[in-house]
């Protein structure tokens, strides 16, 4: 059977992707940001995931005001980097896993979650920046990736409680897949930031680190936090952090299993006008 071996959490800031693509990772401003991901390179060589289920949000690139699904799983065979106005990022095409994606969709929909299934879509920085941060510069991504999009751009966004429950359903679906696969679930976006209005540039270090503490030790309690608290404390774009609860919900401990191990934790401000958070949790063996 497929197994979930780890969950990974990271910001997906577009400026990080630009710094990566333009060869600016060793500049004084960006060096501490990318140093936070040095751990990942050797860790991934040991982990060797077959598939990553990567939870992200589209930034009005593939979806628009014409159509905005709350939850969408990408069931196609491959996904090209999107042109977000400056040309597509020079990164590999994402290769999907249609069989596992279809299985997750079937199982989760039968658990009363209404998922949109998408067979053709281009993926923007919300998905490709985390891959670059974790894997570095590669000719091909070293594992298959199932993109899973969440609407956190246009009101109403799903609640943290709904995202946490969805993660639990995804975890059950993955573990019921009858092929021996090493699967990771990633939650992306955040941390605190606001891109517009009188509070533009808001960063809340204390709240961000408290969020990381609770994500590790009290995910069920954290899931009960209302959306307005994210906006008030972490800025209008801080709501992206509900996506981290999907990845956390997929871990075994929330269903009575052993507590995961904190393999890596990193926090840095600022990157562009955003706080950078990164966490890796390994399932107990």
Secondary structure, DSSP 8 states (H G I E B T S, - for coil): --EEEEEEEE---HHHHHHHHTT-TTSHHHHHHHHTTHHHHHHHHHH--SEEEEEE---SSSSBTTB--SEEEE-SSEE-B-B-SS-B-SS--EE--HHHHHHHHHHHHHTT---EEESS--B-HHHHHHHHHHH-S-SS-SSEEEEEEE--SSS----HHHHHHHHHHHHHHHHT-SS--EEEEEEE--SS---SSTTTT---HHHHHHHHHHHHH-HHHHHTS-HHHHHHHH-GGGGGGHHHHHHHHTSGGGGT----EEEEEEEEEEETTEEEEEEEEE---
